[in-house]
Amino acid sequence: MPTSPASAPAPGTAPLTTERLRLRPVRAADVPAITRLWTDPEVRRHLGGPVTEQVVRIRQRRVVGAPGVYAVVRAVDEVLLGLVTVEPGAREGETEVSYQFLPEHWGHGYAREAVAVVVEATLLDTPTVVALTQEANRRSRRLLEAVGMTHVSSFVEYDAHQVLYRRSR
């Protein structure tokens, strides 16, 4: 079961833990694996495709220690599995959670576990959390439902059918 600090820190400033995972600020050593998240066609399939080289370079300079950006690492070996990001006020004033995981770590429940602990910690300081995914991304939709989020709207954005999920305190 996920655990979170007794009082939630500002997003991305203090580690969160679960039985199998540590979520902590991004370190310089994480950047190569994180760059794969931005450039891997499989990861980016429902995220608008791989990010351009110019955008990657900008993100590489900004991601280390960025507030609200959690590097998700396996506790036993510190292998970086993915990222979970919290953006206060990102979507019509609501806090948005987003996530990306490397394909070799899909299917092990890591993303669900990480997103669950981040949503719980975030709800300590904000009344609602939202997440957006493409309607076609069934795995992501199942993950959001598994962490207690509810489908609240469907629309077209970024030239694709999107679904918005929300969870309230």
C-alpha positions in Angstrom: 0.0 0.0 0.0 1.4 3.5 -0.9 2.5 5.7 1.9 3.0 9.4 1.9 4.4 11.9 4.3 2.3 13.1 7.3 2.1 16.6 5.8 2.5 16.9 2.1 5.6 18.9 1.0 5.5 21.1 -2.0 5.3 18.8 -5.0 8.6 17.4 -6.1 10.6 18.6 -3.1 10.5 15.6 -0.8 10.6 11.9 -1.7 7.5 9.7 -1.6 7.8 6.0 -1.1 5.8 2.8 -1.6 6.8 -0.7 -0.8 8.7 -1.0 -4.1 9.4 2.5 -5.3 11.0 5.8 -4.4 9.8 9.0 -6.0 12.3 11.8 -5.7 13.5 14.9 -7.5 15.3 14.3 -10.8 19.1 14.0 -10.7 21.6 14.7 -13.4 22.3 11.0 -13.7 18.6 10.4 -14.5 18.7 12.5 -17.7 19.7 9.8 -20.2 16.8 7.6 -19.2 14.4 10.5 -19.0 15.6 11.5 -22.5 14.4 8.1 -23.7 10.9 8.9 -22.3 10.8 12.0 -24.5 12.1 10.3 -27.7 10.9 6.7 -27.6 8.1 6.3 -30.2 6.4 3.6 -28.0 6.3 5.8 -24.9 5.2 8.8 -27.0 2.5 6.9 -29.0 -0.4 8.6 -27.2 1.6 11.8 -26.3 2.0 13.4 -29.7 5.0 11.5 -30.9 8.7 11.9 -30.0 9.8 15.3 -28.9 12.1 17.3 -31.2 15.8 17.4 -30.5 15.7 21.2 -29.7 12.9 20.6 -27.2 14.8 17.7 -25.7 17.8 19.9 -25.1 15.7 22.5 -23.4 14.0 19.9 -21.2 17.3 18.3 -20.3 18.5 21.6 -18.8 15.3 22.2 -16.9 14.3 18.8 -15.5 17.0 18.3 -12.9 15.4 19.2 -9.5 12.3 20.7 -11.2 9.5 21.2 -8.8 6.6 18.8 -9.2 8.7 16.3 -11.3 9.3 13.0 -9.6 11.8 10.4 -10.9 10.3 7.0 -10.1 13.0 4.5 -9.2 12.8 0.9 -8.0 13.8 0.9 -4.3 15.9 -2.3 -4.6 18.3 -1.1 -7.3 17.6 2.6 -8.0 16.8 1.9 -11.7 14.8 4.7 -13.2 11.4 3.5 -14.3 9.7 6.7 -15.3 8.4 10.1 -14.3 5.3 11.4 -12.6 4.7 15.2 -12.9 2.4 17.4 -10.8 1.4 20.7 -12.3 -0.7 23.0 -10.0 -3.3 25.0 -11.9 -2.4 23.3 -15.2 -5.9 22.6 -16.5 -8.5 25.3 -15.8 -7.1 25.9 -12.4 -7.0 22.3 -11.4 -3.8 20.4 -10.5 -2.9 17.9 -13.2 -0.9 14.7 -12.8 0.9 13.1 -15.7 3.2 10.2 -16.1 5.5 8.4 -18.5 7.3 5.0 -18.0 9.9 3.2 -20.0 8.3 0.3 -22.0 10.5 -2.4 -20.4 8.9 -1.5 -17.1 5.2 -1.7 -18.3 3.0 -4.4 -17.0 4.5 -4.6 -13.5 2.1 -2.2 -11.7 4.9 0.4 -11.1 3.0 3.2 -12.9 -0.2 2.5 -10.9 1.7 2.4 -7.7 3.6 5.7 -8.4 0.6 7.6 -9.6 -1.5 6.4 -6.6 1.0 7.8 -4.1 1.4 11.1 -5.9 -2.4 11.5 -6.2 -2.8 10.8 -2.5 0.0 13.2 -1.5 -1.3 15.9 -3.9 -4.9 15.7 -2.5 -3.6 16.7 0.9 -3.1 20.2 -0.5 -5.6 20.6 -3.3 -9.3 19.6 -3.5 -9.0 17.9 -6.9 -6.5 16.2 -9.2 -7.1 15.7 -12.9 -5.3 13.6 -15.5 -5.7 13.6 -19.3 -5.0 10.8 -21.7 -6.0 9.8 -25.2 -9.2 7.9 -25.5 -7.3 5.2 -27.4 -4.9 4.7 -24.5 -6.7 1.9 -22.7 -3.8 1.0 -20.4 -3.6 4.6 -19.1 -7.4 4.8 -18.7 -7.4 1.6 -16.6 -4.5 3.0 -14.5 -6.5 6.2 -13.8 -9.6 4.2 -12.8 -7.5 1.9 -10.6 -6.2 4.9 -8.6 -9.8 6.1 -8.0 -10.1 8.7 -10.7 -13.4 9.1 -12.6 -13.9 9.8 -16.3 -15.6 13.3 -16.4 -15.3 14.5 -20.0 -14.3 13.6 -23.5 -13.1 16.1 -26.2 -10.7 16.6 -29.1 -7.4 18.3 -28.3 -4.0 18.0 -30.0 -5.9 16.5 -33.0 -6.9 13.4 -31.0 -9.8 12.2 -28.9 -9.0 12.9 -25.2 -10.5 11.9 -21.9 -10.3 13.8 -18.7 -10.3 12.0 -15.3 -10.7 13.6 -11.9 -10.4 12.6 -8.3 -11.6 14.7 -5.4 -10.6 14.6 -1.7 
